[in-house]
Amino acid sequence: MGIDIPDASIVVIWSLPSSLLQLWQEAGRAGRDGRSSISLCYAYPRSIALPCESCRKSSKRRCECAGREYLKALVTHLNAKGFIY
């Protein structure tokens, strides 16, 4: 993401990051000043189906990396629970 703004209260992440760690880091940029904040991740179907960055660099069309599979499972779970609209 590449920003260092200490008082960011809203972070919008467009498309699913390549790993859970990257999602955690990007979402964690909101609220560093201790105030209420929100992070939104738009994990649209196309972004979920895309291979991660390292697989794209290797010219793989399908990603089976453990971190990416975990993120896909997380999105499926949240969707089933009604957290994703």
C-alpha positions, 0 to 999 in steps of 0.5 A, a space after each residue: 500500500 505504501 502509505 504512512 499516515 498516522 491518523 487514517 480512519 478509513 482504509 479501502 482495499 480493492 481486491 483480495 490481497 495475495 496473503 492473509 499477512 498482506 491483508 492484515 498489514 493493509 487493514 491495520 493501517 487504519 486506527 494507528 492513532 487509537 481512534 475508531 476506524 474501519 477497513 473494508 476489503 472488496 474481494 470481488 469474485 474475479 479477484 478471488 479467482 486470480 492467482 497470487 502475485 508470486 504465481 503471476 510472476 511465475 506465469 501460473 494461471 492457477 494459484 494453489 498457495 496455502 495462504 491464498 487458499 486460506 483467504 478463499 476459504 475465509 471469504 467463503 465462510 464470511 459470505 455464508 455467515 452473511 458478512 459479505 454483500 
